[in-house]
Amino acid sequence: MVREIDSSKLLDGSFNNYFHDAARIYQANINDVTGLSFPSNEQKLSLVLSENYNKPVTIIGGRTGLAGGSVAKNGGHLISMEDLLNVDIHGRKGYTKYSTQTVSSKMVEYALNKDTNQALFPAGIILSDLNSILESHGYMFLPNPTETSAQLGGSVSTNGSGSRSFAFGSVRDSINGLRIILPNGDPVHLERGINFSKGRFASIESVTGKNYKLNLPTYLMPNIKKNAAGLYVKDDMDLIDLFIGSEGSLGTFSEIEISYVKRRNIETGILFLPSEDIFFNFLSSARNYKFSFEQNSGFISLEGYGENALKLMGKDVPKGSQTAIQYEFFSGDDEMFKVLEQLIEEFSVIDGWHTPELISMRHKVPRSVNRIIRTSKTSKISTDLSVPELEYRKMHEITTNAANTFSDLVVCMGGNKTDINFARWGHSGDYHDHWNLISRNLAEYRVALEIKMSLAKQAVALGGSLSGEHGLGKLLFYSDGGELVPAFELMVGKKGMQEILELKQIFDPENVFNKGNIIL
């Protein structure tokens, strides 16, 4: 039996958290929601999907997203993945199955292959539990996505990443296998290195023997370090990558096979710098010391902070600091202490802190922004833009000018000069920063939204992406012609969107599965 909540009980207020995500930009169409299911394994998930095939269905993960991907704007049946905590080895050799109780008192099944350093986890496990489980065996998951309360399935569906993507790539780079459940309930088993397209034509066979012939979209993806926008497609591609980052537009996941490595302690610190010029010069030199397994040495993350972000850290920042770089490298890497000494001397570093507490401090800045919003009843507009290496400083200057213009406007409209109206932090080592514009009222919010859309178009014009890690979900932008369109259309045009729709309709003929994600 599948745990089910019928539509009448969904209206009593106790399930309101299932009707929005962390950003609360979108709200589910509650009156048209027909029910909520909690499948606990692949078979039950497949059953629920088959029973609701060609009807509106929305998959709900950890609801930590920022783009509305898990929000049922069109109503229909909701499927929560929080109980999907069981795995089946499915004939995989070398795996040992385990079960354990998580911090949330739920039992989780998983399997490890210690010969190949691979693990099999259910899609519903949250990343903090996954990390704890691996740590209990002496291992670690390298990508280290920022939001640890997100579910693994959600991180794979958006190709999530975090600070350590600088050295180890996004989640995609650590995924070796997927159990995909198509909108009709048909399971598909994909392992990396087995199924490839021929040019842009592909064929996928499900577990039940059904064959799906696919024409992949013909657009070209941006040549950048981080990209979580739209479907990943290229000539002769590994088809597992088509589903990673697809934001539930083609199907959902039941089980995920990841790579892990032996756990190592991490050194972390932050260096305070007197100017933006020194920040960029320091960053350029520090990138030359990126970690490599061959040398077993190097930075594993390089994160950047603007002046306003430093004010939100909750500690006494050294006087004269206009920006800062937070770094990580593995303990025992003595060579990196020498590198740090050289960089500190060369770039007039004001001061530095070297303490394990800084790992959690990275999360204090966005939380501080959210606290400002809650306590003062304001709102924010944030960016997730990623650009090519050679365009990073130009994009930074464009965004800085836009943020300063916004701040001046807020003051002209009665705001306090001492208030923080914007803040910048993010994954500077990957040319991917998050800018947050904080607005007090609807007029300011509209200006911030116009700025965001303008910045998005400029990032695309520079060869960048609208999303480095959050995904695009149901986000809509205005086209140059004033038409409200799915955000990804700004990158691939109407032709690219039509090709995505035609591909989606192979699996979802009525376009009702996770409707609105990536395409309308």
N, C-alpha and C positions, 0 to 999 in steps of 0.2 A: 504493500500500500504506500502511496505517496501522500505526505502531509499536505492538506489542501485547506485554504481559507476561501470561503465563497464571498461573492461581491457584497452581500449585505453586511457582513462582519467587518469588511475593509473600511467602512464609512464611520466606524465608531471612534476614530482618532488614535487607536492603539497601533495602527500600522502606517502612520503618516511618514515615518522615516523611509519607507519604501517608495515614496512618491517624488523624491528629489535626490540630487547628489550633493557633494560637498559645496559646490559653487552656488547652488540654488538659483541658477539662471532660469532653469525650466522647471515646470511642475507637471506631474502626471495629470492626464484628463481623468480624474477620479470617477466621475459619473459613468464613464464608458469602460472602466476596468471590470473585467468579468470574473477574475479570480486570481489567486496567488498560490503557486506550488513550491514545495521544498523537496525536490528529489535528492536522495541520499547516495545514489550510485548511477553509473552510466545507463543501466537498463531502465531505471525509473525516469531518468532524464529523456531518454529516447522515446519512452512511452508517452510522456507528457507532450513532447514535440509532435509526435505522430498524430495524437488526438487533436492537436490544435493546428495542424498543417493547413496553410492557406488562410489562416486567421491571424489577426494582429497578435504578435508575441514580442515581449521585451525581456531580455535577460538582465537580471539584477545581480551585480557582484557585491563588492564591498561598499559601494556607493561613495567612494572616495574621489571619483572623477571630477573634472572641472569643465567638461564640455557637453554634459547632458546625455552621454551615450547610454546610460542605464535608466533614463527617465522615459516613462511611457506617455509621451505627449499625445499619442493617438489612442490611448486606452488599450483594450484587449487583455490578453492573459499575461500575467507576470510570473517569471520563474526565478526564484532566489536560489543562488548557488551556495548559500552558507552551510547547508547540510551535506553538500557533496564532498565528503571527506573520506571516501573509500576508493581503493584502487584494485585492479585486477592485473596480474603480471602478463596475461594474454600470451603465454608461451615464450616470453623473453627469457633467454638463458643467462645464468649467472646472478640472478636477482634473489635477494633474501627479503622477505616481507616482515614488516614490523607494525606495531600499533602503539600509540602513546596518548596520554591525556594532555591536552593543551592547557594554557593558562586560563582559557575561557571555559574549561571543564568539559570540552568536547573530545571525543575519541577520534583520532586521525590515523588512517592507514597510509603507509608509504613503503617503498622498497628501495634497497641500495644494491648496486653492483660495484663492489669495492675493487674489482679487477680493472674495470673501465672508468672508474670515478664518475659514475652516472647514477642518478636517483630518479625515481618515479613518484610523483606527488599528485594528489587530486586537485582539480581546478579550484575548489572552494577554500583551500587552506590560505590563511593570511600570511604575508611575508614574514612577520615577526615570529610566527610559529615555525615556519619553514627554517628560518635562520637559527632558531633555538634548537630544533631537531638536528640540523647539520652540525651545529656546534657541539652537541652532546656526543656526536661520533668523532669529533676532531676535524670537521670540515667547514667550508664556507662557500657561499654563493657569490661569485665575483661581481656581477653587475650592480648589486646594492641599490635597487630602486629607492627613491627618496621616501615615498609614502609606505611605511611598513605595515600599516593597517589595511592596505590594499590586498585583494586576493590575487593569488598567482595567475589565475585565468584572466583577470582583468589586466594585469601587467603584461601578459603575453598579447592580449587583444589590442593593446595600445603600443606595443613594443616599448615598454617602459625603460627608463634608465635613471641614472643618478650621478653622484659625484665621481664614482669610479669608472664611469663609462669612458673617461679620459684615457685610461689604460686598457680597459677590458671590454669596451663596446657596450651595446645595449643588451637587453634581455635576449634579443634575437640570436646574438652570438653565443649564447649558452644553452640554446634549445636544440635537443637532438631528436626528439620525437613528440608527436601529438596524437591524441585520440580526439577527433573532431566529430561532433554530432551535427549533421546537416539539418536544415529547417524541417525536413520531412521525417526526422528521427533516424535517418540512415547513418551508421557509424563509418568513419573513414580513419584508417591507421596510416600515418605517414612517419617515416624515419628519414633523417637527414642523409643525403647522399644516395638515395634510391630512386626517387621519382623526379624527372626533369622535363621541362617543356622543350619542344623543338621550335626554336625561334619564339613566336608568341602563340603557338598552338600547344595544347596540353590535353592529357586524358588522365582522369583519376578513377580508380576502381574502389568501390566501397567494400566493407567487410562482407556485405550480403551478396557481392558480385555484380552490383549495378555499376555501369560505366557512365561517367560524365565527361563529355567532350567540351573543351573550353577554348574560346578565343580570348586571349589576354589583351587588355588595353595596350595601345601602341604608344602612349606618351612616354617621355623620358623623365626619369627622376632627377632631382637636383644632385649635383656632385658635391655633397657636404658630409661632415662628420656625423651629424645627428639629424634624423628625419623620422617623424612619427605621423606624417600627413598622408592619408589616402592609402590605396593598395600598393604594395611593393611588387613591381613588375619589371622584368627585363628579359632580354633574349636568353634562351637556354638556361632558365633559372631553376633552382631547386624549388619544387612546388610547396614544400613546407613553409617557405617564406611568403607565399601568397596569403596564407591564413594568419601568420604572425603580423600583428599590426592592422588587421582588417576590421577591427572594432565591432565584431559581431555581425558584419554585413553579409557574410557568407555562411556562417554557422557558429557554433559555440564549442567549447572544449570540456572534456570530462577528465582527462588525465594528461599530464605533461612530463616529459622526460628531460631532465636538465643535467648539465655538467657541474661538477664541484671540484674544489681543490683542497689540499690540506690546509687547515686553519693556521693563520699566522697573526700574531699581534701587530698592531698598527701604531705608528708614531704620527701624531698630528699636531699642527701648530698654525699660527696666523701671524703674518708679518704686516705691519702698518706702514703705509707709504704716504709721502707728502704731496703727490700730484698724480693726475691721470696719465701724464706723459711717462712718468716713472713706472706706473702700473703696467702700461703696455710694453715698455721695454723689458721690464722684469719678466712679464709673462712670456714674451718672445724667447728670452734666454732659457727660462725654466722648462718650456716645452721640449727643448733639446735633451732633457733628462727624463723623458717618459719611460716608465718601467718596461723592461723587456725580460721575458723568461730566459732568454739566452744568456743575458748578463746577470740576471737575478738581482737587478738594481734599478732604481728610478722612482720618480713620483708616480703614485697611482691616482691622485686627484689634484686638481688645481681649481679652486673655487674663488670667485671674485665678489667683492662687496663695494658698493658706493658709499658716499659719506652719510647719507640718511640711514642706510641700512646699519651702519656702525652704531648710530645713535639708538637703534632698536635692540642692540645686543644685550643690554641689561648689565653691562660692566663699564668700568671707567676706561674709555678708549684714550690712548696717549694723545696729548695735545698736538695739534697740527696734522692729524691724520685725515686725509681726504679720501682714502681708499685702502683696501687691504686684500691680501691673497691668503687663502687658507690652503694648506697642503697636507698630503698624506704620503707616507711611504712605509714599507714593512719594517718592523723592528729587526735589528741585526744588520740592517743595510748601512754599515758604517760609512760607506762612500758618500751617501747622501748627506750626512752631517758635514762632510767637507764641502760638498756642493753648496749647502746652505750658507756656510761661512763665506764662500766666495760671492754668492749672490747678495748677501746682506752687506758686504763691504762695497761691492760694485754699485749698488743701487740706493745708497743712502737710506736704508731702512730706519724708520724712527724707533721702532721697538718691536718686540715679538713675544708671543706667548706660545709655549710648547707644553700642552697638557691634554690628557684624554678627554677632558670635559668639552673640548671644542667639537668633538664629533656630534654631540647633542646640540651644541650652540648653533650649528648650521640651521637647525629647525626652529630656533627661537625667533629668527627674524620674520619669516612668514607668519608665525603664530602671533607675533607682536602686532603685525599689520591687521590680522584678523581680530585681535583683541580691540584695537582702535575702532574697527568697524562695528563691533558688537556694542561697545560701551558708548560710543558717540552716535550710534544709529546712522552711520554713513555707509558707503558702498565702495567697491573698487573695480577697476578694469585692469587686467593683467595681460602681459604678453608672454609668448612661448616661442619667439622667433629664433631661427637658427640660420646662419649665413656662412658662405665660404670663408676660408682663412683670410684671403686677401681683401675681403670686404668687411671684415669684423670691425675694424676701427671706424670706418666710414659709417657703418650702421650705428655704432655706439654714439658717434657725434650727432647723427640725425635724431636719434632717440633722446639724447641729452637735451638738445635744443627744444624738442617737442615737450619734454617733461618740464623744463624751465618755463616755457610759455604757458603751460597748464597751471603751474604754481603761481605765476604772476596773475593769471586770470582769476584764480581762486581768491587771491588777496584783493583784487579790484572788486570782487563781488562780496567783500565783507569778511573774508577769511583772515585768520591771525597769521602774521608773518612768521611766527615761531612754530606754527604747526607743520608737521611733516605731511606734505601733499603727494609725495612720490618717493619710491625707494627702488633701488636696483641691487639685485644679487643674482647669483647663478653659476652656471658651469662654464666659466670663462675659458678654461682649457680646451673646451669643445666649441668655442665661438657661439655660445648659446646662453644668453642672459634672460632673467625674468625682470621685467619692469612692472611696477604696480602704481597706478594712479588712483589716489584716494579722493573721492568726491563726497560732498556734504548734502547735496540736493540733486534733484532731477536735472536741472540745467547743467550743473557741473558734470554729472554722469554722462549726459549726451555729448558734451565736448570731449570727455575722456574717450568715449566710444568712437567718435569721429577720428580722434588722434590714433587710436588703435588700428582702425581700418586703413588710415593713411600709411602708418608704419608697416602694416602687413603688405600692402601693395609695393612699397619701396623695398622691403626685404625680398619679395618674389622677383622684382626687377633686377636685384643684385645677384640672383641665382640661388636664393635661399628658400627656406621652408616656413610655412605658417605655424608648424608645430615641431619642436625638437623632441618632446617627450610626452605631452599630455594627450595627444590625439586631437581630432577635430570634432568628433561626436556629431552633434546636431547644430553646430555653430553656423550661423548665416552671416554673410557679408554683403555689402552693396557693391555691385559691379560698376564699372565706369559709366554704364548707361543708366545707373540709378535703380537697377533691378536687384531685389533681395535674393541671393542665390546661396547654395551650399558653399562653405568657405573654400573647399578644395577646387571649386571651379576657377578660382583666381589663379590657380597653379596650372591647371590642365585644360581649361576651356570647356565649352559645351560638348565638343567632340569626345574629349576624355571622359566626361561625366556620362555621356550616352553609352560609351563602351563599358563603363563600370556597371551601368544598369543592365545592359544585355548579358554581362557575365553573371551578375547577381540573379537574374531571372532563370538561369539554368538550375539553380538550387531553390529559388524562391520566386515562382512564376508571378505571384500577385504583389510582390514587393511589399510584404507586410511583416517580415521578420526583422526585428530591431529597426523598424522603419525610421528613416531620418538620419541614420548614422552614415556619414560620408556623403550620401546622396539623398534627395527627397523621395 
